[in-house]
Amino acid sequence: MRIISFFNQRLKLFTIFDIKLAQLAAMFVLIVLIKFIPQIITLNIWWYVAGCILSAIRPLYVMFLKKA
């Protein structure tokens, strides 16, 4: 639990600008990954749709349904 509390404390220091920069960095990592493994692009569109839905479930739950 100690490492999780450490990262929670550090994340509280982030501003919206820092979060957006981290998202931009993740997008660039994905672009590099696609350049190294071009077979990723040839996957069926439904794999991307499923990944999008699965990765959006928790943030949407926390944003709209979880009690504060």
N, C-alpha and C positions, 0 to 999 in steps of 0.2 A: 504494500500500500504506500510505502514511502515514495517510490518513484512516481506514482500517479499523483500524489499530493504535490510533489515538486513541480510536475508539469502543469497542474492546475494553477498553482501560484504563478508560474511563468506566463501562462496564457492570459491571466487577468491583466497583464501589462500590455497586451496587444491592443492596438487601435484598429479601426476599420481599414485603414490604409495598410497596416501590416497583414491583415487577413487577406486582403485582395492581392497583395504581393505574393503571398504564399500560394494562392490559387493560380496566379499567373505562372509561378515557378512550376507548379504541378502540370499545367498545360504544356509548358516547354519540355518537361520530362516526357510527357506522352508523345510529343512530336518527335523527340529523339528516339524513343522506343519504336515508333512507327517507321522511322527511317532505317533502323537496324533490322526490324522484322516486318517487312512489307506485307506478309501474309495476313497480318491482323486486319488490314483494310478489306480483304476479300471475305470476311465473315458475313454471315447472314445478318440482315438489319435487326432481326428479333433478338439476337444476342446483345446488341447495344441497347435496345429498348428494355430488355430484362435487367441489364446492369444499371440503367438509369433509374428504373423503378425501385430496385432493391437498395440502391444507395440513397434514395430520397426518402425511404420510409421513416427512418429514425429522425432525421432533421424535421420533417413535416410533423411527426408525432410530438416532438418536443416543442415545436413552435406553436401548434394550434390546439393540442389536446391535453398535454401534461399540465397538471395543476401546479401553480407556483408555490 
